[in-house]
Amino acid sequence: MIWIALAVALSASPGVAERQGLAVVRCQVSATGALRACVVVSETPAGANVGAFALKLVKAYHVQPHDRRVKNGAIVIQMKFKLP
């Protein structure tokens, strides 16, 4: 998986720092590789707020041209949040 992250301040949303979980986000991919119209497909554990945090993070991502994970102009991203 190759992502190009733009400069972004990664400040955790209130309550996210002490939680762990998995968020699945689906986004439309623009012609330039930017992600837009992103929605949370699922988050585990439910109500952990990791889905909302994932939505903030994907705003700074771009997909490489011709990324094979893009299907019908959209991509599904799984983000695992884990305390160090």
MDAnalysis code that builds the backbone (N, CA, C; Angstrom):
import MDAnalysis as mda
import numpy as np

u = mda.Universe.empty(252, n_residues=84, atom_resindex=np.repeat(np.arange(84), 3), trajectory=True)
u.add_TopologyAttr("name", ["N", "CA", "C"] * 84)
u.add_TopologyAttr("resid", np.arange(1, 85))
u.add_TopologyAttr("resname", ["MET", "ILE", "TRP", "ILE", "ALA", "LEU", "ALA", "VAL", "ALA", "LEU", "SER", "ALA", "SER", "PRO", "GLY", "VAL", "ALA", "GLU", "ARG", "GLN", "GLY", "LEU", "ALA", "VAL", "VAL", "ARG", "CYS", "GLN", "VAL", "SER", "ALA", "THR", "GLY", "ALA", "LEU", "ARG", "ALA", "CYS", "VAL", "VAL", "VAL", "SER", "GLU", "THR", "PRO", "ALA", "GLY", "ALA", "ASN", "VAL", "GLY", "ALA", "PHE", "ALA", "LEU", "LYS", "LEU", "VAL", "LYS", "ALA", "TYR", "HIS", "VAL", "GLN", "PRO", "HIS", "ASP", "ARG", "ARG", "VAL", "LYS", "ASN", "GLY", "ALA", "ILE", "VAL", "ILE", "GLN", "MET", "LYS", "PHE", "LYS", "LEU", "PRO"])
u.atoms.positions = np.array([
    [0.853, -1.168, 0.000],
    [0.000, 0.000, 0.000],
    [0.896, 1.227, 0.000],
    [0.662, 2.122, -0.927],
    [1.446, 3.354, -1.003],
    [0.499, 4.539, -0.882],
    [0.758, 5.362, 0.114],
    [-0.022, 6.572, 0.309],
    [0.927, 7.741, 0.335],
    [0.484, 8.854, -0.203],
    [1.254, 10.090, -0.097],
    [0.495, 10.981, 0.865],
    [1.063, 11.235, 2.020],
    [0.407, 12.071, 3.024],
    [0.809, 13.519, 2.810],
    [-0.147, 14.397, 2.759],
    [0.123, 15.828, 2.718],
    [0.473, 16.271, 4.127],
    [1.055, 17.444, 4.264],
    [1.358, 17.957, 5.593],
    [0.049, 18.100, 6.360],
    [-0.022, 17.496, 7.522],
    [-1.252, 17.534, 8.308],
    [-0.897, 17.454, 9.788],
    [-1.625, 18.179, 10.590],
    [-1.447, 18.091, 12.039],
    [-2.271, 16.918, 12.521],
    [-1.626, 15.926, 13.115],
    [-2.316, 14.731, 13.563],
    [-2.628, 14.839, 15.053],
    [-3.506, 15.746, 15.374],
    [-3.911, 15.870, 16.763],
    [-5.150, 15.019, 16.966],
    [-5.097, 14.167, 17.962],
    [-6.192, 13.237, 18.218],
    [-7.446, 13.974, 18.669],
    [-8.567, 13.454, 18.237],
    [-9.849, 13.969, 18.702],
    [-10.009, 13.590, 20.167],
    [-10.787, 14.353, 20.924],
    [-10.997, 13.988, 22.322],
    [-11.529, 12.558, 22.450],
    [-10.907, 11.796, 23.299],
    [-11.369, 10.438, 23.554],
    [-10.730, 9.379, 22.690],
    [-10.097, 9.753, 21.585],
    [-9.517, 8.753, 20.700],
    [-8.198, 8.230, 21.249],
    [-7.423, 9.085, 21.871],
    [-6.083, 8.703, 22.306],
    [-6.076, 7.505, 23.234],
    [-7.094, 7.368, 24.065],
    [-7.079, 6.251, 24.999],
    [-7.826, 5.030, 24.478],
    [-8.211, 5.041, 23.206],
    [-8.972, 3.928, 22.644],
    [-8.180, 3.246, 21.535],
    [-8.578, 2.024, 21.277],
    [-8.009, 1.262, 20.183],
    [-9.165, 0.732, 19.357],
    [-8.914, 0.442, 18.105],
    [-9.983, -0.103, 17.299],
    [-9.641, -0.125, 15.826],
    [-10.659, -0.418, 15.030],
    [-10.520, -0.525, 13.588],
    [-11.618, 0.291, 12.941],
    [-11.253, 1.095, 11.967],
    [-12.225, 1.862, 11.192],
    [-12.087, 1.476, 9.731],
    [-13.217, 1.330, 9.069],
    [-13.235, 1.078, 7.637],
    [-13.945, 2.266, 6.993],
    [-13.259, 2.897, 6.051],
    [-13.747, 4.111, 5.404],
    [-13.797, 3.869, 3.899],
    [-14.860, 4.360, 3.254],
    [-14.984, 4.271, 1.792],
    [-14.976, 5.693, 1.244],
    [-14.126, 5.925, 0.220],
    [-13.983, 7.261, -0.364],
    [-14.049, 7.191, -1.882],
    [-14.543, 8.259, -2.471],
    [-14.445, 8.448, -3.912],
    [-13.051, 8.988, -4.192],
    [-12.482, 8.609, -5.324],
    [-11.146, 9.059, -5.698],
    [-11.273, 10.000, -6.892],
    [-10.773, 11.218, -6.734],
    [-10.834, 12.197, -7.818],
    [-9.780, 11.870, -8.877],
    [-9.841, 12.545, -10.001],
    [-8.880, 12.335, -11.083],
    [-7.453, 12.650, -10.652],
    [-7.314, 13.525, -9.655],
    [-5.974, 13.881, -9.159],
    [-5.488, 12.945, -8.057],
    [-6.328, 12.004, -7.640],
    [-5.945, 11.073, -6.580],
    [-6.391, 11.488, -5.196],
    [-7.037, 12.641, -5.095],
    [-7.531, 13.093, -3.795],
    [-8.756, 12.266, -3.396],
    [-8.931, 12.079, -2.112],
    [-10.090, 11.348, -1.607],
    [-11.177, 12.340, -1.237],
    [-12.419, 12.013, -1.602],
    [-13.541, 12.902, -1.290],
    [-14.766, 12.058, -0.997],
    [-15.769, 12.693, -0.440],
    [-17.039, 12.024, -0.101],
    [-16.799, 10.755, 0.708],
    [-15.932, 10.839, 1.693],
    [-15.602, 9.672, 2.516],
    [-16.684, 9.433, 3.568],
    [-16.965, 8.165, 3.800],
    [-17.935, 7.769, 4.823],
    [-17.372, 6.602, 5.617],
    [-17.765, 6.530, 6.865],
    [-17.371, 5.407, 7.707],
    [-18.274, 4.232, 7.377],
    [-17.677, 3.123, 6.982],
    [-18.428, 1.899, 6.695],
    [-18.668, 1.139, 7.992],
    [-17.618, 1.091, 8.838],
    [-17.752, 0.425, 10.139],
    [-16.647, 0.893, 11.070],
    [-16.888, 0.707, 12.361],
    [-15.856, 0.948, 13.364],
    [-16.035, -0.066, 14.476],
    [-14.902, -0.544, 14.965],
    [-14.900, -1.534, 16.031],
    [-13.907, -1.084, 17.079],
    [-14.282, -1.025, 18.333],
    [-15.611, -1.287, 18.881],
    [-16.583, -0.155, 18.526],
    [-17.826, -0.496, 18.448],
    [-18.858, 0.487, 18.106],
    [-18.829, 1.638, 19.108],
    [-18.942, 2.852, 18.610],
    [-18.966, 4.022, 19.474],
    [-17.613, 4.466, 19.990],
    [-16.522, 3.863, 19.504],
    [-15.185, 4.207, 19.997],
    [-14.665, 5.513, 19.403],
    [-15.363, 6.064, 18.427],
    [-14.996, 7.330, 17.793],
    [-13.778, 7.217, 16.879],
    [-13.307, 6.001, 16.603],
    [-12.171, 5.858, 15.694],
    [-12.595, 6.127, 14.252],
    [-13.856, 5.924, 13.919],
    [-14.352, 6.231, 12.580],
    [-14.247, 7.712, 12.282],
    [-14.638, 8.533, 13.228],
    [-14.558, 9.992, 13.057],
    [-13.108, 10.437, 12.911],
    [-12.212, 9.844, 13.679],
    [-10.799, 10.177, 13.585],
    [-10.239, 9.751, 12.229],
    [-10.642, 8.573, 11.746],
    [-10.194, 8.102, 10.433],
    [-10.626, 9.064, 9.332],
    [-11.833, 9.601, 9.426],
    [-12.307, 10.568, 8.432],
    [-11.433, 11.814, 8.404],
    [-10.967, 12.239, 9.564],
    [-10.068, 13.395, 9.611],
    [-8.739, 13.077, 8.944],
    [-8.232, 11.873, 9.148],
    [-6.936, 11.503, 8.595],
    [-6.970, 11.353, 7.078],
    [-8.023, 10.769, 6.526],
    [-8.042, 10.519, 5.082],
    [-8.149, 11.806, 4.265],
    [-8.509, 12.906, 4.894],
    [-8.557, 14.187, 4.175],
    [-7.181, 14.563, 3.635],
    [-6.137, 14.046, 4.240],
    [-4.773, 14.404, 3.846],
    [-4.127, 13.377, 2.914],
    [-4.835, 12.341, 2.549],
    [-4.260, 11.286, 1.715],
    [-4.546, 11.503, 0.240],
    [-3.629, 11.025, -0.575],
    [-3.795, 10.967, -2.025],
    [-3.428, 9.559, -2.463],
    [-4.112, 9.070, -3.465],
    [-3.850, 7.742, -4.006],
    [-2.922, 7.903, -5.210],
    [-1.977, 7.010, -5.330],
    [-1.073, 7.005, -6.478],
    [-1.872, 6.763, -7.763],
    [-1.444, 7.324, -8.873],
    [-2.127, 7.040, -10.143],
    [-2.122, 5.537, -10.439],
    [-3.185, 5.059, -10.975],
    [-3.338, 3.656, -11.383],
    [-3.271, 2.677, -10.215],
    [-3.643, 3.118, -9.025],
    [-3.671, 2.230, -7.857],
    [-4.719, 1.145, -8.108],
    [-4.311, -0.095, -8.007],
    [-5.208, -1.224, -8.309],
    [-6.318, -1.404, -7.283],
    [-6.212, -0.740, -6.150],
    [-7.265, -0.874, -5.130],
    [-8.471, 0.006, -5.429],
    [-8.321, 0.924, -6.364],
    [-9.437, 1.792, -6.739],
    [-10.354, 1.009, -7.667],
    [-11.588, 0.834, -7.247],
    [-12.598, 0.105, -8.016],
    [-13.786, 1.016, -8.259],
    [-14.157, 1.197, -9.518],
    [-15.289, 2.053, -9.883],
    [-15.174, 3.442, -9.267],
    [-13.961, 3.974, -9.241],
    [-13.745, 5.323, -8.743],
    [-13.768, 5.477, -7.238],
    [-13.715, 4.355, -6.511],
    [-13.754, 4.420, -5.041],
    [-12.702, 3.489, -4.446],
    [-12.356, 3.764, -3.206],
    [-11.398, 2.930, -2.483],
    [-11.925, 2.694, -1.067],
    [-11.675, 1.501, -0.551],
    [-12.034, 1.162, 0.828],
    [-10.728, 1.067, 1.616],
    [-10.670, 1.785, 2.716],
    [-9.457, 1.867, 3.520],
    [-9.752, 1.338, 4.927],
    [-8.912, 0.440, 5.401],
    [-8.998, -0.029, 6.786],
    [-7.891, 0.656, 7.575],
    [-8.264, 1.233, 8.703],
    [-7.289, 1.889, 9.572],
    [-7.362, 1.264, 10.955],
    [-6.236, 0.755, 11.386],
    [-6.167, 0.147, 12.707],
    [-5.505, 1.132, 13.663],
    [-6.168, 1.397, 14.766],
    [-5.653, 2.306, 15.790],
    [-5.253, 1.462, 16.985],
    [-4.012, 1.631, 17.399],
    [-3.485, 0.829, 18.496],
    [-2.561, 1.678, 19.334],
    [-2.700, 1.576, 20.622],
    [-1.788, 2.295, 21.522],
    [-0.412, 1.674, 21.415],
    [0.628, 2.489, 21.471],
    [2.003, 1.942, 21.377],
    [2.355, 1.107, 22.588],
])
